[in-house]
């Protein structure tokens, strides 16, 4: 696959074919699952949401409980289920 080829995936979050990630985002089976089933846009959206949760709840990423919580939130997010929101966050409006 050349640099100009776009790898397409059927995105679990958006339920349609979209450009996929260019590399596995983290090691292990969960990273491979994200690479195989999550679009680049859904991954970028998750990273923004994850950052808000970490900041709002002051999570310590050295703490296994915090990491497990984020993994659970990520699984729900990509499945299209309800996830915890940063309190007071208002998504930007376009237009």
C-alpha positions in Angstrom: 0.0 0.0 0.0 1.5 3.3 -1.0 1.4 6.6 1.0 -1.3 7.9 -1.3 -3.6 4.9 -0.8 -6.3 5.4 1.9 -7.1 2.3 4.0 -10.9 2.1 4.4 -12.7 0.4 7.3 -16.3 -0.1 8.2 -16.4 2.2 11.2 -18.2 0.6 14.2 -19.1 4.1 15.6 -20.4 5.7 12.4 -21.7 2.5 10.7 -20.2 3.3 7.3 -17.0 2.9 5.3 -14.5 5.7 6.2 -10.7 6.2 6.1 -9.0 4.1 8.8 -6.0 4.8 10.9 -2.6 4.5 9.3 -1.2 2.5 12.2 -2.3 0.5 15.3 -2.9 3.1 18.0 -1.7 1.0 20.9 -0.4 -2.6 21.3 -2.4 -5.7 21.9 -5.8 -7.1 20.8 -7.7 -3.9 21.7 -5.4 -1.8 19.6 -5.8 -4.2 16.7 -9.6 -4.0 17.1 -9.5 -0.2 16.9 -7.2 -0.4 13.9 -9.5 -2.8 12.1 -12.9 -1.3 13.0 -12.6 2.4 13.9 -12.3 5.2 11.4 -9.6 7.9 11.7 -12.4 10.5 12.4 -14.0 8.4 15.2 -10.5 7.9 16.8 -9.8 11.7 16.7 -13.2 12.4 18.2 -12.5 9.9 21.0 -9.1 11.4 21.8 -10.8 14.8 22.3 -13.5 13.3 24.4 -11.0 11.3 26.4 -9.0 14.4 27.1 -12.0 16.2 28.5 -12.9 13.3 30.8 -9.3 13.0 32.1 -9.2 16.7 32.8 -12.6 17.0 34.3 -12.3 14.0 36.5 -8.6 14.6 37.2 -7.8 11.0 36.3 -4.4 9.7 37.1 -3.3 7.6 34.2 -0.8 5.8 36.4 -3.7 4.4 38.3 -5.1 1.1 37.0 -8.6 2.0 38.1 -8.5 5.2 36.0 -7.1 3.3 33.0 -9.7 0.6 33.2 -12.5 3.2 33.5 -11.2 4.9 30.3 -11.0 1.6 28.5 -14.7 1.0 29.4 -15.7 4.4 28.2 -13.8 3.9 25.0 -15.6 0.6 24.3 -19.0 2.3 24.9 -18.0 5.3 22.8 -17.1 3.2 19.8 -20.2 1.1 20.2 -22.3 4.2 20.0 -23.5 3.8 23.6 -23.9 6.6 26.2 -20.6 7.7 27.7 -19.8 10.0 30.6 -19.5 13.6 29.6 -17.4 16.4 31.0 -19.6 18.4 33.3 -20.5 21.8 31.7 -19.0 20.9 28.3 -20.9 22.5 25.5 -19.9 21.2 22.0 -18.9 24.0 19.6 -21.6 24.9 17.1 -20.8 25.3 13.4 -22.3 28.0 11.3 
